[in-house]
Amino acid sequence: MKILHINSYYIDNHLYSQLYKVLDAEMQQVVYIPIKTDREPENLVKLSKTDLIFEKIIDPFHKYNYFGKIRKILKSIQTKQLTNSVDFIHAHNLFTDGALAYKLKKKFGISYIVAVRTTDIGLQYRLMWHRRPLIHKVLKNADSIVFISNTYRDKLFAMMPKSLVSKITYKVRVIPNGIDDMWLNNIQRPRAVPLEDRVHLLYVGQIISRKNVLLLIEAVTLLNKETGDKYTLTVIGPESKTEPDYYKTFLDLIKTLPWVDYKGRVKPGEGLLEAYRSCDIFVMPSKYELFGLVYIEALSQGKPVLYAKGEGIDGFLKDYHAGKAVDPDNAKAISDGIRAIVREYDTYTDFDDVVLPFNWNTIATVYKNMYRKHE
């Protein structure tokens, strides 16, 4: 069969290429990737049955003209005849890709599934009231609605009319994203011994405000005042062009803290694997995090994790003994969470049940079964 993927976030999230790689073995795929006019194609993977079609089509004014953006992209999809011989559409977000899939279903009768991302909920649905009537149609007409955690399903449903929720609940599927095979091929079990000397903490992520890097450093500072610099923090991740002042504040702060080791950007691979293995605890009290596969990567290397209450990873990990959820806006709560993990360190013995479901082959099989209902 032939699948049309509409994926406007492809160049910002390289994990999608791994899904397409697994699916490529069994079906034809066209991946349409509308990008901003000032961006360039990225992650140009070569697959035997899959075509990646990048189009620089999203103009700056589209930020203020959502419906104009949808009309322009829709016209381009039709002009390129991308729906020819397509059996099914997979829309990878709600407000752009999902709206396009809905319009294509109306015109060509092609069924679709739609995924819901963090920005769909916390930004678009919460603030863009004038877009809601169209999005309600997208949800009602989708074959399935995919969330990567129960937490985000509940957040969206809490904002929606109860009458609509009752009509679409039966279509909801919770399907996580996968992690790279490298992590699953190199699983390391927890050491399950007490932490008695220095404690090595690791953060991996962009240096941006919602990731709470500065508050994390404040929390570790509190711990080191109590313990005489027992805690070290390794920070891996790039700056963000959207928050240069935050990044500068971070750089100025760590100059005064000898126990912070900033590595900058580290490319995925053996270097990042070694960083996880060298730490004791992974710490990222990030807000508005759709899920955060870095937590699963850390667990695959036997490291317990500290994360924010109420976020996607919290909804998933609450049934496992894998770390601590904390208030992400409170430095003392973060330091208390780290202290609790240290205190219980020898009780973390096995994370396999958490990690193994994040296998792209398993996840791709779920998607294939959803697609094949329409063969």
C-alpha positions as CSV (number, residue, x, y, z in Angstrom):
1,M,0.0,0.0,0.0
2,K,1.0,3.6,-0.3
3,I,1.0,6.1,2.6
4,L,1.2,9.9,2.4
5,H,2.8,11.4,5.5
6,I,2.3,15.1,6.1
7,N,5.0,16.2,8.5
8,S,5.7,19.9,9.0
9,Y,8.0,19.1,12.0
10,Y,10.3,16.7,10.3
11,I,13.4,18.9,10.2
12,D,13.0,19.8,13.9
13,N,12.6,16.2,15.1
14,H,14.9,13.6,13.4
15,L,13.2,10.7,15.1
16,Y,10.6,10.5,12.4
17,S,13.1,9.2,9.9
18,Q,13.5,6.1,12.0
19,L,9.8,5.3,11.7
20,Y,9.9,5.8,7.9
21,K,13.0,3.5,7.7
22,V,11.2,0.7,9.4
23,L,8.0,1.2,7.3
24,D,10.0,1.4,4.1
25,A,10.6,-2.3,4.1
26,E,7.0,-3.1,3.6
27,M,5.2,-0.1,1.9
28,Q,5.5,2.9,-0.4
29,Q,5.6,6.2,1.3
30,V,5.5,9.8,0.3
31,V,6.6,12.2,3.0
32,Y,5.5,15.8,2.3
33,I,7.5,18.3,4.5
34,P,6.4,21.9,4.3
35,I,9.1,24.2,5.8
36,K,9.6,27.9,6.3
37,T,11.2,29.8,3.4
38,D,14.3,30.6,5.5
39,R,15.0,27.0,6.4
40,E,16.8,24.3,4.5
41,P,16.1,20.6,4.2
42,E,17.6,18.4,6.9
43,N,17.9,14.7,7.7
44,L,18.0,13.7,4.0
45,V,17.8,10.0,4.4
46,K,17.7,7.7,1.4
47,L,15.1,5.0,1.4
48,S,14.2,2.6,-1.4
49,K,10.4,3.0,-1.3
50,T,10.1,6.4,0.3
51,D,10.2,9.9,-1.3
52,L,11.0,12.9,1.0
53,I,9.5,16.0,-0.6
54,F,10.6,19.2,1.1
55,E,8.9,22.5,0.1
56,K,9.9,26.0,1.3
57,I,6.4,27.3,1.4
58,I,5.7,28.7,4.9
59,D,6.1,32.5,4.8
60,P,6.6,34.7,7.9
61,F,3.2,36.3,7.5
62,H,1.6,32.8,7.8
63,K,2.1,33.2,11.6
64,Y,-0.8,35.6,11.4
65,N,-2.7,34.0,8.5
66,Y,-3.3,30.4,9.6
67,F,-6.1,29.7,7.1
68,G,-4.1,31.3,4.3
69,K,-1.2,28.9,5.1
70,I,-3.5,25.9,5.0
71,R,-4.9,27.0,1.6
72,K,-1.5,27.6,0.1
73,I,0.0,24.2,1.2
74,L,-3.2,22.4,0.2
75,K,-3.0,23.8,-3.3
76,S,0.6,22.8,-3.6
77,I,-0.1,19.2,-2.5
78,Q,-2.9,19.0,-5.1
79,T,-0.7,20.6,-7.8
80,K,2.1,18.1,-7.1
81,Q,-0.6,15.3,-7.3
82,L,0.8,13.8,-4.1
83,T,-2.5,12.0,-3.4
84,N,-2.2,9.9,-6.5
85,S,-2.7,6.2,-5.6
86,V,-2.5,7.0,-1.9
87,D,-4.3,4.6,0.4
88,F,-4.0,6.4,3.7
89,I,-2.7,9.7,5.2
90,H,-0.7,10.0,8.4
91,A,-0.8,13.6,9.7
92,H,2.0,14.2,12.2
93,N,0.5,17.2,14.1
94,L,-3.0,18.5,14.6
95,F,-3.1,22.2,13.5
96,T,-1.2,22.1,10.2
97,D,-0.8,18.4,9.1
98,G,-4.2,17.4,10.5
99,A,-6.0,20.3,8.9
100,L,-4.5,19.4,5.6
101,A,-5.4,15.7,6.0
102,Y,-9.0,16.7,6.8
103,K,-9.2,18.9,3.6
104,L,-7.8,16.1,1.5
105,K,-10.3,13.6,2.9
106,K,-13.1,15.9,2.0
107,K,-11.9,16.3,-1.6
108,F,-10.5,12.8,-2.3
109,G,-12.1,10.5,0.4
110,I,-8.7,9.4,1.8
111,S,-8.8,8.3,5.4
112,Y,-6.3,9.6,7.9
113,I,-4.9,9.4,11.4
114,V,-3.6,12.5,13.2
115,A,-1.1,12.9,16.0
116,V,-1.3,15.6,18.7
117,R,1.9,17.4,19.8
118,T,2.6,19.7,22.8
119,T,2.4,22.9,20.8
120,D,-1.0,21.8,19.4
121,I,-2.3,21.8,23.0
122,G,-0.4,24.4,25.0
123,L,-0.2,27.0,22.3
124,Q,-2.6,26.4,19.5
125,Y,-5.7,25.0,21.1
126,R,-5.3,26.9,24.3
127,L,-4.9,30.4,22.7
128,M,-6.1,30.2,19.1
129,W,-9.9,30.0,19.7
130,H,-10.8,31.0,16.1
131,R,-9.1,27.8,14.8
132,R,-11.0,25.5,17.1
133,P,-14.0,24.9,14.8
134,L,-11.8,23.5,12.1
135,I,-9.8,21.4,14.5
136,H,-12.9,19.9,15.9
137,K,-13.8,18.7,12.4
138,V,-10.2,17.3,12.0
139,L,-10.7,15.3,15.2
140,K,-14.2,14.1,14.4
141,N,-13.2,12.9,10.9
142,A,-9.9,11.2,11.8
143,D,-9.9,7.4,11.9
144,S,-7.6,7.5,14.9
145,I,-6.1,10.2,17.1
146,V,-2.6,9.5,18.5
147,F,-1.1,10.9,21.7
148,I,2.3,9.8,22.9
149,S,1.2,9.9,26.5
150,N,-2.0,9.8,28.6
151,T,-1.1,13.1,30.2
152,Y,-1.4,15.1,27.0
153,R,-4.6,13.4,26.0
154,D,-6.1,14.5,29.4
155,K,-4.8,18.0,29.0
156,L,-6.4,18.5,25.6
157,F,-9.7,16.8,26.6
158,A,-9.9,19.1,29.7
159,M,-10.1,22.1,27.3
160,M,-12.5,20.6,24.9
161,P,-16.4,20.5,25.0
162,K,-17.5,17.4,26.8
163,S,-19.9,16.6,24.0
164,L,-17.0,16.4,21.5
165,V,-14.8,14.4,23.8
166,S,-17.5,11.8,24.1
167,K,-17.6,11.4,20.4
168,I,-13.9,11.0,19.8
169,T,-12.6,9.1,22.9
170,Y,-13.0,5.7,21.3
171,K,-10.6,6.7,18.5
172,V,-7.7,7.7,20.8
173,R,-4.5,5.6,20.7
174,V,-1.6,6.2,23.0
175,I,1.6,5.3,21.1
176,P,5.0,6.5,22.2
177,N,7.9,7.5,20.0
178,G,10.9,5.2,19.8
179,I,14.5,5.6,20.6
180,D,17.5,4.9,18.4
181,D,18.5,1.3,18.1
182,M,21.9,2.2,19.5
183,W,20.4,2.6,23.0
184,L,18.5,-0.7,22.8
185,N,21.5,-2.5,21.5
186,N,23.6,-1.3,24.3
187,I,21.3,-1.5,27.3
188,Q,23.0,-1.2,30.7
189,R,21.4,-2.2,34.0
190,P,21.4,0.1,37.1
191,R,24.3,-0.4,39.4
192,A,21.9,-0.8,42.4
193,V,24.5,0.2,45.0
194,P,24.4,3.2,47.4
195,L,25.9,6.5,46.3
196,E,28.4,7.3,49.0
197,D,30.9,9.7,47.5
198,R,30.4,12.4,44.8
199,V,27.2,12.4,42.8
200,H,27.4,13.0,39.1
201,L,24.3,14.6,37.5
202,L,23.7,15.0,33.8
203,Y,21.4,17.3,31.8
204,V,20.9,16.8,28.0
205,G,18.8,19.4,26.1
206,Q,18.7,22.9,24.7
207,I,19.7,25.7,26.9
208,I,16.2,27.4,27.0
209,S,14.0,28.7,29.8
210,R,11.3,26.0,29.6
211,K,13.9,23.3,30.2
212,N,14.7,25.0,33.6
213,V,18.5,24.8,33.3
214,L,19.1,27.9,35.5
215,L,16.7,26.7,38.2
216,L,18.3,23.3,38.1
217,I,21.7,24.9,38.7
218,E,20.1,26.8,41.6
219,A,18.8,23.5,43.0
220,V,22.3,21.9,42.8
221,T,23.8,25.0,44.4
222,L,21.5,24.4,47.4
223,L,22.7,20.8,47.6
224,N,26.4,21.8,47.4
225,K,26.0,24.4,50.1
226,E,24.8,21.5,52.4
227,T,27.4,18.9,51.3
228,G,30.5,20.8,50.4
229,D,30.3,20.5,46.6
230,K,29.5,16.8,46.6
231,Y,27.4,17.2,43.4
232,T,28.7,17.8,39.9
233,L,26.5,18.7,36.9
234,T,27.4,18.0,33.3
235,V,25.4,20.0,30.8
236,I,25.1,18.9,27.2
237,G,23.1,20.9,24.7
238,P,23.2,23.8,22.3
239,E,22.0,27.4,22.7
240,S,18.7,28.4,21.1
241,K,18.6,31.3,18.6
242,T,15.2,32.2,20.1
243,E,16.6,32.8,23.6
244,P,20.1,34.4,23.4
245,D,19.7,36.3,26.7
246,Y,18.9,33.1,28.6
247,Y,22.0,31.4,27.1
248,K,24.2,34.3,28.0
249,T,22.9,34.3,31.6
250,F,23.7,30.6,31.7
251,L,27.3,31.1,30.4
252,D,28.0,33.9,32.8
253,L,26.6,31.9,35.8
254,I,28.6,28.7,35.1
255,K,31.9,30.7,35.0
256,T,31.5,31.0,38.8
257,L,30.7,27.3,39.4
258,P,33.6,24.9,39.1
259,W,31.3,21.9,39.6
260,V,29.4,22.6,36.3
261,D,30.9,21.1,33.2
262,Y,29.4,22.5,30.0
263,K,30.1,20.3,26.9
264,G,28.0,22.2,24.4
265,R,26.4,20.2,21.6
266,V,27.3,16.5,21.5
267,K,26.2,14.6,18.4
268,P,24.2,11.5,18.9
269,G,26.4,8.4,19.0
270,E,29.1,6.9,21.2
271,G,30.0,10.2,22.9
272,L,26.4,10.7,24.1
273,L,26.2,7.1,25.2
274,E,29.4,7.5,27.3
275,A,28.0,10.7,28.9
276,Y,24.9,8.8,30.1
277,R,27.0,5.9,31.4
278,S,29.4,8.3,33.3
279,C,26.7,10.0,35.3
280,D,24.7,8.8,38.3
281,I,21.4,10.6,37.8
282,F,19.8,12.2,34.7
283,V,18.1,15.6,35.7
284,M,15.8,17.6,33.5
285,P,12.9,19.3,35.2
286,S,11.5,20.5,31.9
287,K,8.1,22.2,31.5
288,Y,5.8,21.7,28.5
289,E,7.7,18.6,27.4
290,L,5.7,16.4,25.0
291,F,7.5,13.4,26.3
292,G,11.3,13.7,26.3
293,L,13.0,10.7,24.8
294,V,16.2,11.7,26.6
295,Y,14.6,10.3,29.8
296,I,14.2,6.9,28.1
297,E,17.8,7.1,26.7
298,A,19.0,7.7,30.3
299,L,17.0,4.8,31.7
300,S,18.4,2.5,28.9
301,Q,21.8,3.2,30.4
302,G,20.7,2.3,33.9
303,K,20.3,5.9,35.2
304,P,17.3,7.0,37.3
305,V,15.7,10.3,36.2
306,L,14.4,13.5,37.7
307,Y,11.5,15.1,35.7
308,A,8.6,17.6,36.1
309,K,5.3,16.7,37.6
310,G,2.3,16.8,35.2
311,E,4.3,16.5,32.0
312,G,4.1,13.7,29.4
313,I,6.9,11.6,31.0
314,D,5.2,11.8,34.4
315,G,2.1,10.2,33.1
316,F,4.1,7.4,31.7
317,L,6.6,6.8,34.6
318,K,4.1,7.1,37.5
319,D,3.6,3.3,37.5
320,Y,7.3,2.6,37.5
321,H,10.1,2.9,40.1
322,A,12.4,4.9,37.8
323,G,13.1,8.3,39.4
324,K,11.2,11.3,40.9
325,A,8.7,13.8,39.6
326,V,9.1,17.3,41.1
327,D,7.6,20.8,40.9
328,P,9.6,22.4,38.0
329,D,9.1,25.9,39.4
330,N,10.7,25.3,42.8
331,A,14.4,25.0,43.3
332,K,14.0,23.4,46.7
333,A,11.6,20.8,45.3
334,I,14.2,19.9,42.6
335,S,17.0,19.6,45.1
336,D,14.7,17.5,47.4
337,G,14.0,15.2,44.4
338,I,17.6,14.7,43.6
339,R,18.3,14.0,47.3
340,A,15.5,11.4,47.4
341,I,17.0,9.6,44.3
342,V,20.4,9.5,46.0
343,R,18.9,8.1,49.2
344,E,17.1,5.4,47.3
345,Y,19.8,4.7,44.7
346,D,20.4,1.1,45.5
347,T,16.6,0.3,45.0
348,Y,16.8,1.1,41.3
349,T,17.4,-2.3,39.9
350,D,15.8,-2.8,36.5
351,F,14.4,-0.4,33.9
352,D,13.7,-3.0,31.1
353,D,9.9,-2.8,31.4
354,V,10.2,1.0,30.9
355,V,12.7,1.0,28.0
356,L,11.9,-2.0,25.8
357,P,8.5,-0.7,24.5
358,F,10.3,2.2,22.8
359,N,11.5,0.0,20.0
360,W,10.7,1.4,16.5
361,N,10.0,-2.0,15.1
362,T,7.3,-2.6,17.7
363,I,5.8,0.9,17.2
364,A,5.9,0.6,13.4
365,T,3.9,-2.6,13.6
366,V,1.2,-0.8,15.5
367,Y,1.0,1.9,12.8
368,K,1.1,-0.7,10.0
369,N,-2.0,-2.4,11.5
370,M,-3.8,1.0,11.6
371,Y,-2.9,1.7,8.0
372,R,-3.9,-1.8,6.7
373,K,-7.5,-1.5,7.7
374,H,-7.7,0.6,4.5
375,E,-5.9,-1.7,2.0
